[in-house]
């Protein structure tokens, strides 16, 4: 367990002093950086007076008067040549050019360094005599001079920086060269010299900050005109990472976008769960709508290298245009498109070693048998290990005992068993490979003409599993192919076509407890070190290892093909009409092969592992999705008034069908198939569909980009509801005020450059509920389960007939859940747009949630139908602060912090009895009801309340609970709000204060970036089913003892004589190998765990190879990089438990009405150490 952080913190007064010093230090550091940036990006005026001076004297004088340093080789100068000059307060660039001309040398400026080199033929191959000086001035779009602009002859390192007036003078410029003008925050400009001696340049701001054009619903908008809550993530932040999918790459990047590992944990090919702005619904899905190029699809099927940007629409005004499936936000993924340029080929890869963040170690065999016997003693049963066995285990570890193996004499013929084992194996270390090798490759083609642009992309990702056994039957692979083509048929007709194909394959080895990796991991933690790895004859001794090696496995293959056609018409400027058709065909196979697996026992017998039968199980699923949309928009600017209107129509339909078959008793495991099996054939299938239809519209108005208003609405219908309840109308309105455009803002505009206030209010419908709730269905099934021979039922003519039962009562008026959101926020930039701040506060209410209805009389024989009668509210905030600065031509850096939080409360729920075992009015989502602990009983007869409700016997080493209601007894009462006995709300399990910290810098050709992510507050409460939190538990065979846990910190009496010794100040109560142990494992305050964490999610350092080294190889650009994922984690959780893979049980535990946590059952996540290259031709 990590040391408690508070021990390392100074007192509060000390913290205040440190905080003040940190603020002063930060301000001082920023001022220094600013001053350095100004001093290096602007030139200096000098006065020089020399007669017949040596070049060294001249250069030394300049170094003394400035911050510049000259670097040169002596052989380039003729030191016999003397220099005379008289400059009074002269521009430094002019002086430098004069000196170099007189000395017949060239110069190159690198920050404070000036490199002098021999003048001969330039790097572009131009002869010096064919060159001439070029001068000019660089200004911004308003005409103001730009100091510090880099002016470089393209293809060389020869260049200069503009002075304080934006002027430059560059000597020896070939007459047909190209000058490149670049400056952070501005679009780079290239200008061909073509014999000109004066070239003036006007630079425009890069599309960043408020001028950025971002993707929104059915179009784009300038960020300065946005009134909704929208966050944008550049595709550059997602590329060249070792993570398996886009979901993992987006974790923590956007505030209040909670992307969590599912119960699959770190399994190969695992996916994540998504939430925007906290809990949205307790009756249906509250996932955001994910659209890739305007079409709903699984974001993890997209190759991260093909992503241009990700826009996250969070409030109702931003997402209302998408209607029924966008109630809880929209994630818009835009893939890369072609550019009008010669074909550009780019290849990139990422080769990484994946190492599990933490694999626990087992205690030795002697510690095991000692602790197990202690638990058996507490239970009042026979010791798990006899004294002879204990001594034998101890002797084996000491090396003083030789096992008398006799294959014909039990029990010595079965020495491989747990109780008779003669070994000391740390199974957790045997079970996992020390590392696995992942690889990711990607190639893209990008190009086009003035009529047609194209972008092709293909990618491959391979992630082997970490199990040491199972061979190739463990891993995940993904293949991606994508094409985007846009053609201009004429000036007003554009046609676009895109296609995406994804294929992924997952392989899992079989095990005797199932095929999920998490349960294989769970099973492994229960192995005891006394069981040897191999028999004396060399055969495998453990049944699960045999099953994984020989017993087959499960292979899942999924394919997705998307075809998208679109046409855009613009017959009149400003009037655009788009018609799009999208088709998705998906199909998948799942095959599980149960092969024979045999365990060789030393006495010569062979036992079957797991299921006694071999067999095969296969399933096929197939689905189609169709989407048609048509929308038209018109925009017009009249003087300072801007109008834009959009209306459209959209409909989609989705069909799914699957079929499942299985057959046991394979004839041979070499050719496994249903046709080569002899057992009973089982066949099943399923099918479903849904459809939506909608009309939508949006109206934008702004006056001089100062006052902004947007109205949007959608009228949606869904097949998930009955005909009379299918349609809903969902409007929204938003407004913005760019206050910085007011005249009164002018005095502070140089400090607060932009400031926009935003407000929005709107409603959306949520149709993400169970299909067919409005249909009355008749259940049809066999009278019995064919495998349940204790109840054979009726047999008619040797056949078991089908039977039908009465249908449930349905609700014909079941309809949409309505999600209403109020959002208030602002965006601001400071200090020449180097500092950006954004803040949003929101209140989202979900009403008409589907909940239980009034109970019906029991004689009806049917349960009550669902109805729209529940309501909840989620309130929260999100903030981001970023700083970026170009310190000099060679150095720039950036820092960004994001923070988000939300809290959900139930406003309405039908719960007449006030049961705390389900939802109730005013319940805060995540509240945990539990007992208050009063320590551990130390002595018999100790004064304590009556705890017999939970168990009849209590004694030293057991938990003592507090009597909160003062009735002298510990009970949960009636488990209602009015009578909850000694239960109280002891905490909340919802994650709070999700944050991210990113920072990076560029220095010359080097770049460095890192990203931290974490959760500021989260509590978890292990339930009595959390076997690996407590270690020793009622299931002896599921008990374990692992290091870096609390497992040995259990209560032992003061007179304990075994090797573990006494432990009266223990954390855990004494263990039992029976249900009696449950009495100590009720959810309680003592076992409240702090699951907050901070994780170094990614670190990357890269180097871009200089172009002059690549030109001869016909390579346009090349970069190499090293990166690491999940390198550091700070948490107060025991190391055994990964804070990101906590698995919470379903709401509504009948005993306490809270959310408890199952710990230690998920597949570990990995650290990754990567190397990669990106080469552009």
N, C-alpha and C positions, 0 to 999 in steps of 0.2 A: 504494500500500500504506500502511496506517496506520502511524504511528510505533510503535515498540515501547514497550509500556506501562512496562517496567521502567526506562526512562530517566527517567521522571517520578517514580519512587518514591524516598523517602529511605532511608538505611541502616536495617538491622533495628532498631538501638537507637532510632532516630528513630521507627520505626513503633510500637514499644512505648510510647513516650511519648505519641504521638498517640492510640493506642488507649486509654490510661488517661485522657487528657483527654476523649476522646469519651465514655467511660463516665460520667465526672463531669459533663460537660455535659448528657448525656441525663438523668441523675438529677435534676440541678438544674432543667432545663427542665420535666420532669414535675412536680416539686414546685411550681414557679411556676404551671404551668397548674392544678394542683389547688387551690392557694391562691387563685388568681384565680377559679376556678370557684366555690369556697366563698364568696368575698367578694361575688361578683355574684349568686349564687343565694340568698343569705340576706340578710335585712334587718338594719338596725342600730338600736340603741336610742340616743336622743338626749336631750339636755337643752337646752331653749330657754326664755328669759325675755325678753319684750319688752313695753314699754308705749308705745302710740301710735307704733309703728314703721312705716316705709314697707315695702311688699311687697318692694322690692329688697333692703332690709337683711335681711329674714327669709331670702330665698332665698340671699343671699351667705353668711350664717352657716351654713346647711345645707351648702352646697358646701365650706366650710372644714372642717367636721367629718366629711364623708363623701367617698366617691369619685364622688358623683353630680354631674351637670351639668344645669342647667335651660336649656331652649330655649323662647323665646316671642317673640311680637310685642308691642311696647309698647302698641299700641292696644287690647289686650284687657283692660288694667288701668285702674282708676281710681286714679291715684297720689295723689290727695288723701285717699283712705281710709286710715285708720290701723289697725294691728293690735296687739292685746294678747293675750299668751298666757304661760302658765307651765307648762312640761312638765319633769318630772324623770325622767330615764332611761325615757322613753316610747318605745313601739314606733314606728318611723319611718313605717310605713303609716298609723297612726292620725293622726300629726302631719300627714302629707301630705294626707290626706283632710280634716282640719279646715281647713287653709290654703286648699285649693281650694274648699271650701264657703263659707268667708268671702269669698273673692275672686270667687266665682261663675264659676269656670272648671273645665274638665275636664282630666284629665292622662292621658298614655300613657307607659308605661315601655318603653324599648328599651335593654336592658343597663344601662349607666351613665347613659344619657341619659333625662331626664324632659321630655317635651314637654307644655307647657301650651297649652291652646287654648280658644277662646271656647265657652261653654256655651249651646246653643240647643236644636236638635232633634238627637237622636242619629242615627248613620248607618243605623240600622235603621228610622228614621222614627217612633220613639216620642217623645212629648213628655216633657220633663223632669218635669213634674208627675205623670206616670204611672209614675214610677220610685221605687225605694226601695233602701236599702243591704241587702247580703247578706253574711253572715259565715259562717264554717265552718272545718272542719279536714280536711286530707287525710292519709290514712294508707296504708300498704301492706297487703298481705294478712294480715300478722301483727299489724297494729294499730300499728306503729311510725310516728311522724310522718314526713312527706315534705317536706323543705324544697326550695325552688326549683321547685315545680310551677307551670306557667303556667296562670292562670285568666283566660279571655277571654270576653267576650260575643260569641256567635256572630254572624258577619256584620259585625263591627266590629273595630277595632284596640284597643278599650278593654279593658284587663286589668291584672293585677297578678301578683306572684309570692309564693308562700307563704313564711312566715318560718321561722326555725330550728325552731319547734315545729309546723310544718305548717299554721299558721293563716293565714287571709286575711280581708280585709274590703274589699268592693268597693261603692262608692257608685253611685248613679244607675243602678241596674239595672232596666230595664223589667219590669213584673210578669209579662209573658208571654214573656220572653226565654229563651234557652237558654245555659247556661254550658258552656264546653268546657275540660276539664282535661287537660293533656298534659305528659308528662315522658319523656325518653329512657329506653328500656328498659321502659316501662309502656304498657299498652293505654290509648288515649285514651278518656275518659269524657265523655258529654254528659248534662246534667241540666237539665230544664225548671224554671224558677223557680216558676211557677204561684202567685205570691203569697207564697211562703215567704221568710222572712228569714234562716233558718239552713239551710245545706246542707252536710252532712258527706259526704265521699266516701272510699270505699275503692278503691284502684287495684290492678290485678293486673299481674303481670309479662307483658311481651310474649313471644310464642313464639320466643325466641331462646336460644342457648346450650343448656344441658343440658335445659331444659324444652321444647325445640322438638320438634314432632311431624313426623317425616320419613317419606317413602315407602320401604318395604322390599318384599321379595317377598310378593306377595299380601296386602298390607295396609299398615298404618302402625305405628310405634312411637315412644314418647317417647325422645328421645336419651339421657336419663338412664338408660334401661333397656337401651340397645343394648350388645351384647357383641362384635359384629363390627366390621370396619373399613369405615366408611361415610363418604363425603364428600358434602356437599350444596352445590349452586350455585343461588343464587336466580335466577329468570327476569329480575329487574331488571338483572343483570349482562350479559344477552344482548340486551337490547332497544336499539333506536335506534342501532345501529352500522352502518357502511357495509360490513362484511364480507359475503361472499356466502352463507355458510351457518353453521349452528350449530357445526360442527367447528372452523372458524377462530376462532369466538368463545370456545370452550372451551380453546383452546391455552394451556397454561401455568397455568391456573387451579387445577387440582387436582394435588397432588404425585404424581409417578410415573404420571400419565396423559399419555403421550407421543403427541401428535397432530402428525404431520409432513406436509409437502407431498409429494405423490407425484411421479412422473416428469413429471407434467403441469405442475409448477411453478405459476406464477401465471396459467395460462390461464383465460379466462372459463369459469365453470362447473366448474372443477377441484375435485376432492375430495381428502381427506386419508386417510392411513393411521393406524390406531389401535393402541396397545398400552397395556395396564395392567400396570405392574410388570415391564417388560422382556420379554425373549424367553421365550416359552412352549413353542414346539415348532419343530423343524426339518423336520418331515415334513408338517405340515398347517397350517391357519390358526390363528393365536393371537389373532385379533381378539376383543374383548369382545362380549358379547351386548347389543344395543341394543334396548330395548323402549320404545315410545311408547304410553302409557296401557295397558300390559300386553301389547302386541302387537309382535312383531319387525318392524322396518321401517327403511329408510334414514333416519338422523337428519337428513340434509341436505334431505329432502323436507318437513320441518316448518318453518313460518314461525317465526323466532325470537320474533316479537312475541306468539305464542300460547302460549309456554312459561311455566308457573308455576314449575317447579323441575326440577333435574336431580340425581338421587341416583346416586352412583358406589359400587357394592358391590365391594369389592376382595378380600376373603379368602374362604376356602371356606365359613365359617359363614354369611356374608351372602348368598352366591350359590348355595349348594348346593341350595336349594329349587327352583332353575330347571333343575338337572340337566345334560343332555348338551351343551347349547350354551353353557353358562355357565362352562366350565372356566377361562377367563381373565378372569373378572369380568363384571359387569353394569352397564349404564348405563340407568337408569330415567328417562325423560322424562315428566313430568306436565304436561298442557296445562291451560289455564285453564278453570274451570267458572263457571256462572252463580251469581248471588247473589240472595237475596230482597230486591229493591229495585226502585224504578221503573227503567224502561229507561234505561241509560246508553250513550251513543254516544261512541266515541273514535276520532279520526282522527290518524294520525301519518305522518310522512314523513322521508326522509333523502335529501338531494340532495348529491351529492359529485362532486368532480373527482379522477380517478385519474391519477397521474403515475408512470411507471416509476421505481423507486428508483434504478436506475442503467442508463443506456444508454451503452455504451463508445463512444469516438471512435477513428477510424482514424488512423494516421499518413498523412502526405501521400504522393503518388505517387512522388516522388523517393526518399524513404526506403524505400518498397516495392521499387523496382527495384534499389536498392543492396543491400539485405539479401537479396533473392532471388538476385541474381547471386553474392553471397558463398556462399549455400548450394549453388548449382550448382557453384561452384569447389571447395568442400569435397568434393562428390560426384564430381568429376572429369568433369563433363559440360559441354556447351556452355552458356554463360551464358543465362539465361532471356531477357534483354534485350540486344540488340546495342548497341554504343556509340552508334550513331545514335539508337536509341530512347531510351537514357538521356539523351542531350543534348536530345532533343525534349521529353521529360517535364520536364526541368529548365527548359528554355526556356519551356514552357507555364506553369509555376508562376511564373516570373519575369516573364511577360508579354512575352517577347522573341521568341516563336516563333509563326508563323502556319501552320497545317497546310495543306498543298497538296492539298485535297480534290478528287478527280477521280472521279466515279461510274463512268467507263468504263475506269479504269486501276487494276487491283489492284497493290499492296495498299491503295492509297489509297481504294478504293471500299468497304472494310470497316473503316473506322477505328473502328467501335464495338467491335471485339474487344478482349480484355484485353491482348494483346501489342501491338496497334497503337493502343491507346486514346490519346486526346488530351484528358484530363480530370483533374480532381482532386476526386473526389466522396467525401464522408464518408457512405458508404451507411448506416451504423448510425443516423445522425441523420435520414436521409431515410426510413428504413424504418418508423419509429414516429411516431405522432401525439404532439405535446407533452403532450396529456392527453386523457382521455375523460370523458364525463359519465355517471355512474351515477345511478340513481334507484330508490328503494324507497318504496312506499306501502302503508298498512295501515289497515283500518277494522274496528271491532269493535262488537258490540251485546251488552250484558250486563244481565241483569235477571231478574225472576221474582216469584213470589208465595210464600205459605207452602206451596204444593203443588208448583209447577213452577218450575224454574230453567232458564235457557237462556244459552248463550254462542255467538255467531257471529263468525267472523273471516274476512276475505278480504285477501289480500296480493298484491303484484306487485313483481317485482324485475327490473331491466333492466341488463345489464352489456355494453356494446359492447366489441369487440375493439380492440386498440391499433395494429393494422397501418394504415399510411397508405394501403394499397391493398386492394382487395377490396370496398369499399363496405359495403352491408348484409349481405354474405355473410360476416360475421365478428362473432360475439357470442353472448350467452347470455341467455335470458329464463326466468323461473319465475313460475307462477301458483299460488296456494294458496287453497283454500276449506275451512273447517272448521266443524262444528256440534257442540255438546255440549248435550244436553237431559236433565234428570233430573226425574222425576215421582214424587210420593208418592201411590200409589193409596189406601193407608190407613195406619194407624199402623205396620204391620209389613211392608208390601210397597212396595219402591221399584223403579222401572224407569228404566233409563238407555239412551240411544241416542247414538251419536256417528258422525260421518262425516267423512272427510278425502279431499280430492282435490288432487292435485298434477300439474301439467303443466310440463315444462321442455323447452326447445328450444335446441340448440347448432348454430351455423353456423360452418363453417371453409372458407376459400377453398382452391382447388386450387393446387398448386405442382409444379414439374417433379420434385421429389424426394419427393413424397408429400403427404398432407393433414394430418398432425399439425402443430400450431403449433410444437412444439419443434423439429421438423426444418426447418420454414420458417425459424425463427430460426437454426438451425445453418447452413443454406444461405446465409443473408444474411451471416453473419460471414465467409464465404469469398469474398465479392465483393471485387474489387480496385478501388481508387480510380481507376485509369487508365481504367476503363470509364465512358463518359459516361451521363448519365441519359436524354438524348434524342438522337435523330439530328438532323442539320441540317434535315431537313424537318419536325421537330416530333413525329415518331412515337417511341414508347417504344423504348429501345435494349436493355433488359435482358430476357432471356427469362423469368426468374421473375416479374418485374413484369407482363409480358404475361399469363402464366398466371394470376396472381392477379386481374388485372383482368377478363380475358375468358374464362378457362378453366373457369368453373363452380365448383362446390364441393360440400361434403357437409353435409347437414342431418340432425340426429338429433332425434327427438321421442319423449319417454317420458311415459307417463301412468300414474298410480297412483290407484286408488279403493279406499278402505277403508270398510267398513260394520261397525259393532260394536253388538251388542245385549246387554243384561245385565239381570238381575233379582236383587235382594237381598231375602231374607226374614229377618225377625227376630221369630218368633212368641213367643219368650221373651227377656227382657232378657239380653243377653250372648251369645246364640246366634244367629249369622248364617250364612246359606247364600247363596252366590253362584253363579250359573250364567251363563256368558258364551259368546257365539258371535261369531267374527270372520271376515270374508270380505274377501279382497283380490283385486282384478282389475287386472292390469297389462298394458299393451300399448305397443308402441313401433314406430317406423318409422325406417329409415335410408336415405337416398337420396343417392347420389353421381352428379352429372352431369358428364360429361367433354365440355365444349363445345370447338369449334374455337378455337384461339388461334394467331395468326400474328405472326411477328416480321418487321418490314419492314427489309430490309437496304438501305443507301444505294445499292447498284448497281442497284436496281430489282427484285431478286428478293425473294420472300416465303418464309420458312421456317416450318415447323410447330413449335410449342413442345411439348416433352414427348412424350407418346404420340401416335403418328401417327394413331390412330383416335379418333373420338368414341365415346361410349357412355353407358350408364346401368347402375348397380348398385343394387339395392334389396334390403332385408331387412325382414322382419316378425317380431317376437317377441311372444309372448303367454304369460302365466302366471297361475295361480290359486293362492291359498293359503287353507287352511281351518284354523281353530283352534277347538277346543271345550274348555272347562275348566269344572270344577265343584269347588267346595271349600266346606267348612263349618268354622266355628271357634266355640269356646265359651270365654268367659273368666269368671272368678269371683274375687272377693276375699273371703277369710275372715279376719277380723281383720286382721293384718298380712301375710298370705300371699296372693300373687297367682298365679293359674294361668291359662294360656291354651293351648289345643290347637287345632291346625289339621290337617286331612287333605284331600286332593284328588286329582283325576284330570284328566289333560290329554292330548290327542292333536292332532297337526297333520299336514298333508300338503301338499306343494308340487309343482306340475306346471309344467314349462317346455317351450315348443316354439318353434322358429324356422325360418324358411324364407328362402332366399337365391336371388336370380336376377340374371343380368346378360346384357346383349346389347350388342354393339358396332355401330358404323356407324349413327349416328343419321341419319335422313332430314333432319331439321332440328333445330337447337339451340333453336328457339323453342317447340317442343312436345316436350320430351324424355320418352319413355316406352318401355317394352319393346316395345309393339306398333308403335311408329314407328321401329324399328331393324331393320337388315337382316342383321346378323352372326349368328354361331353363338350359340345360347341355352344358357346354363349354369344349372343348377338344383341346389340342395343343401338339406338340412334337417338338423335335430338335435332331439332330445327327451330329457328326463330327468325324474326325479322322486325325491323322498325323503319319508320319513315317520318320525315319532317318536311314542312312547306312553310315559306315565309315571304313576306313583303317588307322591305325595309327602306328607310330614307334618312338622310342627314342634311342639315343646312348649317353652313358656316358663314359668319359675318365678322369682319373686323374693320375698324376705322384706324387707318394709318398704323396698323400693327400695334395699336395701343390698347384699344378696347375690343375684347374678343368674346364672341358668343357662339355656342354650338348647340343645336337641337338634333336629337336622333331618336328614332323609334323603330320598332319592329313588331309586326303582327304575325305571330307564329302559331302553327298547328303541329300536333304530335300524335302519332298513332298509338302511343302508350296509354292514352286516355280514351274514355268512351266518346261517342260522336258528339254528344251535347256539351262536352267539357274539353274539347281538344284545342280550342283556340284561345290565345291570350294576347293582350296588347301591352307592350313594355316600352315606355318612353323614358327619356333622360334629357337633362339640360345641364350645361356647364358654361362657365364664364371665366374670363381671365382679364387681368389688368397689368399691362407692362408699364408700371409706374415710372420706370427709368426714362421713358420717352417724353415725360412731361418736362416743360421748360424749367420748372422750379427744382428739378433734380440736377441741373447742370453743375452747381457748385460742388456736389459730392460724386459726380459721375466718374471722376478719375479714380475714386476709391471704391465705390459700389457701382460697378459698370452696368450691371443689369439687375432688375428685381421685378419678379412677376408674381402676382397673387392669383391663386386658382380656387375655384369652388365648383362642385358638381353634385347632382342629385339625380337618382334614377332607379328604375326597377327592371329586373330581369326575371324570366321564368326558368325554373330548373325542372327538366324532364328526365333527369338521370335517376329514375326509380325502376323498380322491378317491372319487367314486361308483363302484360296481360293481367294486371290486377283487377281490371274491370270485367274480365270474362269469367263466367261460371264454368268451371271445369270439373269433369267427373273422373276421379282417380280410378285407374284400371290396373290390376295387378293379379299375380297368382295368389291363391288363398294362403299360401305359405311360401317361405323362402325355400327353394329346393334343397338347400344345404341344412335346413332345420328339421332333422329327422324326428325330433321329439314331438313335432306337431305336424303330422303328415297331411291333415285336412281331408277333404273329400276327394275321392278318385272315381271318375265316371268313365267307363270303358277304357280303363288303364291310363287315363289322362287326368292330370290335375287341371281343373278348369280355371279360367280367369274369373275375377269377380269385380264388380263396380260398387263404389260407395257413394253416399250422398255428397253432392257438391257443397262447397262452402257458400255462405251468403256473400254477395259482392256489393260494392258500392258503385252505383252508376254515375255519381257526380264527383268521383275522385278526379282531381285536376292538378294543375301546376303548383309547385312550391314557388312562392314569390320572394325574390331576394332584392331588398331595397338598400341602397348605399348612399350615405352622405360623406363627401370627401372635401377636406379643406387643406390647402397646401401652398407652398411658395417655392420658387427657384430664384437663386441669386448668384451673381459672380462678382468677385472683388479683385482689386489689385491687378488691373490689366488682364482680367479673366484667368488669372493663374489659380485663384481659389474659387471653387464652385460648391454651393451648398443647396441641398434640396430637403424639404420636409413635408410629410403628409400625415394628417390625422384622419381616421375614418371610423364610421359607425355603420356596420352592416347588419341588417335584420333579416332573418329568414322566417317568413310566416307561412301559414298553411302547409307546414311540414306534415308528412304522413305519419300518423300515430295511431294508438289503439282507440277503439270506440267504446261506448258504453257496453257493459257486459249484458249478454242476452240470457234469458232463462235457460237453465240446463236442459229442460225437456225438448228444446229445439234440436239438440244434437249437433249443433254447428257453432263454430266460433264467430265472434263479431267481425265484421269487415273493417278494413282500415279506412281512415278518414283524414281529411286535411284539418287537423286541430292542434298542432304543436307549433311552438315558436321559440327561436333563440336569437341572441344578439352577440355580435363580436365587435369589440372596440380595440383600437390599437393605433400605433404610429409607426412610421419608418423615416429614416434620415440617412443622408449620405453627405460626406464632406470629402472633397478631393483637392489636391494641390499639384500643379505641374509647373515646371520652370525650366527654361533654357538658360543655363548659367553661362555657357559660352558656346562657341561653334562646336566644340568637341564633347561637351558634357551637358546632359539634361537629366532630370529625374521627376518622379511622380509618386504620390502617396494618395490612397483612397481608403476611407473608413465607411462602413455601412452598419446600420443597426435597425432592427425591427422587433416589434413586440405586439402581442395581441392577447386578449382575454375573452373567453366565451361564457355566457350565462344563459341558462334556460329560462325563458319568460313564461312559457305556457306548456303544460303537458298533463294529460289525463292520468292522474294518480290519486284516486279518491282516498286511499288508505294512508297516503304519505309515505309509502315504502321507500326506504333508503337503498333498497336493492335494485332500483331502476331510476329513471329520470324523474325529477320533480321540479316544481317551480322554484326559482332562485338558486338552483344548484349551479355552481361554477364548474365548468367542464374540467375534469381531471381531479376533482376533490376526492380525497381518500378518507373513508371512515375507518377508524381503528381504535385499539385500546391504548391507554397510556401506561407505560411501563414504570414500575417502582423498584427496579433492580432485580437481582437474583437471590433467591432464598439461600441463606448461608447455614442455618441451623434448624434442626427439627423443633417444632413447637413455636417457631417464630410467629409473632403477632402479624396477622394478615387477614384480609377479607375472605369470605367463603367463595372459592373458585370452582366449586363442584359442578357448575353448569358445563364447564369445558372438560373436566375429568374428575374422577372421584378422589384420586390420590395425588398429593403434592408433597414435595420434600426438598431437602437441600439440593441445589443445582437447578431447580425449576424456576421459571419466571414468576415474578410477583407483579400483579397488575394493580393499578390505582382504582379505588372506589370513588368514581366521580360524582355519583348521585347520592352518596352517603347512606345507602340502604344496607350496608354491610355485606353485599354480595357483588360478585363480578358477573354481569350478564349483559347481553345485547338488547334487553327489553323485548319489545315487539318488533324491533328493527324498523321503526317508523320515526317520522320527524317528531311526533308527539311523545313517543316512548322509545328511545334508543339506548336505554340503560346506561352503561358506562362507555359506550362508543361516542366518539366525537370526531370532527373533521381534523385530522392530524397533519394534513399537508396536501399538496397538489402535484400531480405528475406531468402536467403540461410543460413542454419546453418553453422557456421565456428568454427574451433578449438574445435572439440569434444575431450574430455579428460576423463581419468579415473585414480583414485588413489586407490590403495589397500595396506593394511598393516596388519600385524598380528604377533603374537608371541606365542611361546609354553613355558610354565613354569611347569616343572614336569608333572603332569597329566592334567593341564589346557591348553586350547588353546583359542585364541582370534583372530578374523578376522573382518575387516571392508572394505567396498568398497564404494568409492565416484565416482559419474559420473556427467558429465555436458556438457554444450555447452558454449564456451567462448564468442561467438558473434552471435547475431541474432536479426534482426529488423522485426517487423510486423506492418502492416498498416490496421487498421479496415476500412472496406468499409461501405457504407451506409446501407448495408444489415445486418451489425453486430448489431442487435437490442439490445443485452445485454451489449454491450460496452456503448451505449449511454443511455440506460434505457428508457426514454420517446422518442417515435418515431412516425412516421406517422401512424402506426397501433396501435390505442389506446388499442385494446384488447390484443396486443402483448407487450404492454409496461409493465415495471416492475421497482421497486425501491428496490435495494438490498444494504446491507451494505458492507463495504470493497470494494467499487467501486467508480466511479466518478459520480454516478447517481444524487446526490443532488448538485454536484459542477457545476451547470449550471448558466448562467448569469441571474441576476435579477437586476432591476434598483435600483438606490440609494434611491428612494422614496418608495420602496416596503413596504407595511404595513402588509402583511400576516405573519403567524407565522414563515416562513422560513427566512424572512428578506432579506435585499439587499445583492447582491454578484456580484459586478462589476469586481472583479479580479478573475473571474471564469475560470475554465479549459474548460468546455463545453459551446457551444453557447446556446441560449434560445431554448427550445423544441417547436415542432409543432406537431399537430395531423393531418398532411396532407402531401402531396408530396412536399409542399413548404420547408419542412425541409431538403430535399435532397440538397438544395443549400449550406448548411453548412457542409454537410457530404461527400464532395468530398475527395478523397485521397489527403492528404496534410501533410506538414512537422509538423504541430502542434500535430498531433495524431500519432506520431512515437513512438512505444512501444519497450522497450528493453526486449527481450524474452530470454536473456542468463540466465542460471541457474546453480546451484550446488546442487546436491542431494545426501544425504546419502542413498545409494541404499540398503546396507545390513550391519548389525552388528550381529556377532554371538560369543557367548562364550560357550565353551563346557568343559566337564570333563570326562576323561576316567577312569573308575573304575579300581583300581589295580587288577591285575590278581589273587593275592593270596586270594582276597575276592570272586572271581568268580569260582575258581577251584572246590569247593565243589558242586556248582550248575551246573557243566558241561557246563559252559559258557566260551567260549574262549576269547571274548572281549565284552565290553559294554561301550557305551558312551551316555551321556545325554547332551542336549544343549538347549540354549535359543537364539532366534534370532529375529531381527526386520527388516522390509523392509520399505523403503521410510519414514524413521523417521524424517528427516530434509530436508527442501528445502529453499535455498536462491535465491531469484529472485526479480527483480524490477517490475515485472508484478503485477497488482492488484490481490489480493487473489482470486477474483472471477474467474480468468482465469488461468488454469493450463498450464504452459509452455510446457509440454510434449504433450498436446492434442490439439494443435493449428491446425485447419483445414484450409488449404490453398485452395482457389478456383482454377479452371483450368486456365492455362496460356491463355492469349489472351482476357482479358476483353476489350470489344469494346470501352469503354470510355477512358481508360488511358493506355491500353497495358501493364499492369503490373500484379503482383500477389497480390491480396488482400486477406484478411483473415476473415473468419467467426468465431467469438469468442463466446464461451459459449454454444455450442450446443452439446458437447460430454459428455458422461457418466463419472462421476468423477472416479479417480483412488484411491486406498486405501493404508493406512498403515497397516502393518500386524505385530502382536506380536505372536511369535510362541514358542512352546515347542516340543521337539522330543527326541526319543530314537533310538539307533542303537544297536542291540544285535546280536552277532555272536555265533553260536553253533558249 
